[in-house]
Amino acid sequence: MTWLADRLHGRGEMLVAPGAFDAMSARAIADHGFEAFYCGGYAGIASAWGLPDLGLLGLGEMRGIYERLRACCSLPMIVDADTGYGGLLNVARTVRTLAALGVSAVQIEDQLNPKRCGHIADKEVAPMTEAEQRVRVAVEVGAEHGVAIIARTDALERHGLSAALDRANRFLELGATAAFIDAPHTVEEIAAVPRALQGPAVYNAADTGLAPRLSTAQLSEFGYAMTFFPIELLAASDAAVHAALDNLAEHGQLDGVARTSFTALNSSLGLTDLVAREKAMADEQNITIGSYREEAS
């Protein structure tokens, strides 16, 4: 059994996975005691490339983004693989490649290629047969590598809730560990999903204005097994950057702008531990390291 399957079936408490958009935000999530983190295409692409989520990047670019996050944070990592970046061979390669990074779960969706953010209008989903094959391949390869598959459907906008539920339940039948219907618009739709799904329900709590804001307690009461917040830390960071730049442009300084101290930043980056390790290695070999290193320690 994969980590995610064990977690979702083994405990009644809902899993909350904040969305990391870069290595530092992944570290921050761990520092705040969360069990796992999520990295979605929107946040990763925006942070690393300054581009919108329109299916512009492929597996190679996304692997580079995820690899940096994996290297700096040991929490279970859940990543977005869009549609698998191509046909069925691509889906298989994508899951194998991401498994090699040490991810715990991979999200696969049923949009047509090229995909777009699930909270942007005019999305199209692949025919059901194609979507089923995509999930089936992802599940088979994931099982070989101990990686869970989260299946997402974007059918709600064009085809309605009933069709979206049919798709999500079919993906669960095919072996997906959990499933979710993206971009519901009302509390009634949100509440209906976990009641109708025949397996763990995931909620995408992206604050895009399409759905009402709900607390994790409310979502848990509805029956969701997992909730992730894919772009909220990115949006908070972007707001803070613009506020600081506005202050600098208007006043020529940053006094009064909330920001992390230099000492706290270095602590988050693990400076003290790294310098201590370097000093220990140098002492073992009777090597003198630079004075700036000594001062930092």
ChimeraX attribute file (.defattr): number of C-alpha atoms within 10 A of each C-alpha:
attribute: neighborCount
match mode: 1-to-1
recipient: residues
	/A:1	11
	/A:2	16
	/A:3	13
	/A:4	24
	/A:5	18
	/A:6	11
	/A:7	16
	/A:8	20
	/A:9	13
	/A:10	9
	/A:11	10
	/A:12	12
	/A:13	15
	/A:14	19
	/A:15	21
	/A:16	20
	/A:17	21
	/A:18	24
	/A:19	27
	/A:20	29
	/A:21	29
	/A:22	22
	/A:23	18
	/A:24	17
	/A:25	20
	/A:26	25
	/A:27	20
	/A:28	15
	/A:29	21
	/A:30	18
	/A:31	11
	/A:32	8
	/A:33	9
	/A:34	15
	/A:35	14
	/A:36	22
	/A:37	27
	/A:38	28
	/A:39	27
	/A:40	24
	/A:41	26
	/A:42	22
	/A:43	25
	/A:44	28
	/A:45	23
	/A:46	16
	/A:47	17
	/A:48	14
	/A:49	12
	/A:50	11
	/A:51	15
	/A:52	16
	/A:53	19
	/A:54	16
	/A:55	18
	/A:56	12
	/A:57	15
	/A:58	14
	/A:59	19
	/A:60	11
	/A:61	14
	/A:62	19
	/A:63	16
	/A:64	13
	/A:65	21
	/A:66	26
	/A:67	16
	/A:68	15
	/A:69	23
	/A:70	18
	/A:71	11
	/A:72	15
	/A:73	20
	/A:74	15
	/A:75	19
	/A:76	19
	/A:77	25
	/A:78	26
	/A:79	25
	/A:80	22
	/A:81	24
	/A:82	27
	/A:83	26
	/A:84	26
	/A:85	22
	/A:86	18
	/A:87	14
	/A:88	18
	/A:89	13
	/A:90	17
	/A:91	25
	/A:92	22
	/A:93	19
	/A:94	26
	/A:95	27
	/A:96	17
	/A:97	15
	/A:98	24
	/A:99	20
	/A:100	12
	/A:101	17
	/A:102	19
	/A:103	22
	/A:104	23
	/A:105	27
	/A:106	25
	/A:107	25
	/A:108	27
	/A:109	26
	/A:110	26
	/A:111	22
	/A:112	18
	/A:113	17
	/A:114	15
	/A:115	19
	/A:116	21
	/A:117	18
	/A:118	23
	/A:119	18
	/A:120	13
	/A:121	10
	/A:122	9
	/A:123	18
	/A:124	18
	/A:125	20
	/A:126	18
	/A:127	11
	/A:128	12
	/A:129	8
	/A:130	15
	/A:131	22
	/A:132	18
	/A:133	16
	/A:134	26
	/A:135	30
	/A:136	22
	/A:137	19
	/A:138	32
	/A:139	27
	/A:140	18
	/A:141	21
	/A:142	24
	/A:143	15
	/A:144	10
	/A:145	17
	/A:146	18
	/A:147	29
	/A:148	29
	/A:149	32
	/A:150	29
	/A:151	30
	/A:152	27
	/A:153	25
	/A:154	27
	/A:155	26
	/A:156	20
	/A:157	20
	/A:158	14
	/A:159	12
	/A:160	12
	/A:161	17
	/A:162	13
	/A:163	14
	/A:164	22
	/A:165	23
	/A:166	14
	/A:167	25
	/A:168	29
	/A:169	20
	/A:170	20
	/A:171	28
	/A:172	22
	/A:173	14
	/A:174	18
	/A:175	18
	/A:176	27
	/A:177	25
	/A:178	26
	/A:179	31
	/A:180	29
	/A:181	27
	/A:182	23
	/A:183	25
	/A:184	22
	/A:185	14
	/A:186	12
	/A:187	13
	/A:188	9
	/A:189	15
	/A:190	21
	/A:191	17
	/A:192	15
	/A:193	24
	/A:194	24
	/A:195	13
	/A:196	14
	/A:197	21
	/A:198	16
	/A:199	21
	/A:200	20
	/A:201	25
	/A:202	26
	/A:203	24
	/A:204	18
	/A:205	22
	/A:206	20
	/A:207	16
	/A:208	13
	/A:209	10
	/A:210	13
	/A:211	17
	/A:212	14
	/A:213	13
	/A:214	12
	/A:215	10
	/A:216	18
	/A:217	11
	/A:218	12
	/A:219	20
	/A:220	19
	/A:221	12
	/A:222	17
	/A:223	19
	/A:224	28
	/A:225	25
	/A:226	24
	/A:227	22
	/A:228	23
	/A:229	20
	/A:230	26
	/A:231	26
	/A:232	19
	/A:233	18
	/A:234	20
	/A:235	14
	/A:236	10
	/A:237	14
	/A:238	12
	/A:239	12
	/A:240	15
	/A:241	14
	/A:242	11
	/A:243	15
	/A:244	18
	/A:245	16
	/A:246	14
	/A:247	16
	/A:248	14
	/A:249	11
	/A:250	10
	/A:251	10
	/A:252	10
	/A:253	13
	/A:254	16
	/A:255	11
	/A:256	8
	/A:257	14
	/A:258	10
	/A:259	13
	/A:260	9
	/A:261	9
	/A:262	9
	/A:263	10
	/A:264	11
	/A:265	13
	/A:266	13
	/A:267	12
	/A:268	15
	/A:269	16
	/A:270	13
	/A:271	15
	/A:272	14
	/A:273	12
	/A:274	12
	/A:275	16
	/A:276	15
	/A:277	13
	/A:278	14
	/A:279	19
	/A:280	13
	/A:281	12
	/A:282	13
	/A:283	12
	/A:284	8
	/A:285	9
	/A:286	10
	/A:287	11
	/A:288	10
	/A:289	12
	/A:290	8
	/A:291	9
	/A:292	8
	/A:293	12
	/A:294	12
	/A:295	8
	/A:296	11
	/A:297	15
